[in-house]
Amino acid sequence: MRRSLIVVGATALFTLGPLAGAASAQEVTIEDVASAVDEVWLVIAAILVMFMQPGFALVESGFTRAKNAGNIIMKNFMDFSVGAIAYWAVGFGLAYGGTSIGGFLGTGHWFFSDEARAAEWFFQVVFAATAATIVSGAVAERVKFSAYLLYTPLITGFIYPVVTHWGWSGQGWLTDVGYVDFAGSGLVHLVGGTAALAGVVVVGPRLGKYDENGKPRSIPGHSLTLGALGVFILWFGWYGFNAGSTLQAVGANIAAVAVNTTLAPAGGALAAMWLSWAFTGKPNVGLSLNGALAGLVGITAGADSIGFGWAIVVGFIAGAIVVVSMFTLERVGIDDPVGAISVHGTVGIWGVLAVGIFGAADLLPQIVGIVAIVVWTFITSFVAFKALDLVMGIRVTAAEEHAGLDRSEHGGEAYPEFVFRETVAPPELLDPVGSDFG
């Protein structure tokens, strides 16, 4: 008890010092301390989620070719920069505005200025940026930077906020039907994965990805080291993503959420490693890394309600799903260099369903939520990408794609001291499954 009082007192000194001085004669209550601790936790969690942005940048650049590394970094950097402005101007209002229009979207809080809700806005904007960044990797190595720059505010300022109003505003129709998604397997990751699918359908596969018979060729990424570091950073940041979704520190079981956020990706990595070993005869590095990310996506919706042992099961199944999904999509002509559609889209569906199977939700509302999210996001994203393609052309020329987008789109190179070679292997050297992923 004495130790608890000391902790609370120390927290009060750090968080309420300015408040206590300003209050002068007004007494600081335990409610003030609790409120300040909750706000500090939300801001810290949001900072962790923001740190996921360099994680995404490293994964995407590492899993793609060196001649496009600068372009990948630029897209991720602008996802956050442009997305933050769009979310400040209209996104937060559509998601959490004071008035709901039929449970479909919110109104109010345009050009956000409510300092009392600043921590809430900060926590929500980093989630919006996450949904946008997922798209970047899937359409890598062939999309015009200018066209991508125009799509980013659409997903952060409109497509994603509408979905979060449905499920997280407390006024949305998905909440009313009983849909449960604690930290966003559906509301964040499925949105990003579905938008990525729409983008890939419009832009098409990379040059040289498929032979004349439609068989996929291997186009390896330039650095598994960068990819692995990115996955570790994402895993680290995910503790803010999931545990921060308690939205408070006082009275919340943050540690239990953190345990699930540890066990599920561990199970996902193991399953992906074993399954890739069975498919290819070797334990595939890239697939194992994506297996960990799949485990994280899979547990996100139920991180607060699924037991520890079941979290391993959820992650293990997610790791198996992502391997099968990546190979399947590749074989049917969906060229996703980093596996974003599978990791966030396919596994996002599993994560939503898992809450209905192992957690605290009814399965039917979860299915309703999945259908609504996929239909809304795919249609709006497809229309956006198609419109951009018709107006300005969304894809670079064949010559520009061959030379690399760092040169054609940004006038430089991420690795100027190196001479790049064509990295599509000749047919006799291709691996038996044609995978890009390590």
Secondary structure, 3 states (H helix, E strand, C coil): CHHHHHHHHHHHHHHHHHHHHHHCCCCCCHHHHHHHHHHHHHHHHHHHHHCHHHHHHHHHHHCCCHHHHHHHHHHHHHHHHHHHHHHHHHHHHHHHCCEEECCCEEECCCCCCCHHHHHHHHHHHHHHHHHHHHHHHHCCCCECHHHHHHHHHHHHHHHHHHHHHHHHCCCCHHHHHCCCCCCCHHHHHHHHHHHHHHHHHHHCCCCCCECCCCCECCCCCCCHHHHHHHHHHHHHHHHHHHHHHHCCCCCCCHHHHHHHHHHHHHHHHHHHHHHHHHHHCCCCHHHHHHHHHHHHHHHHCCCCCCCHHHHHHHHHHHHHHHHHHHHHHHHCCCCCCCCHHHHHHHHHHHHHHHHHHHCCCCHHHHHHHHHHHHHHHHHHHHHHHHHHHHHHCCECCHHHHHHCHHHHHHCCCCCCCCCCCCCCCCHHHCCCCCCCCC
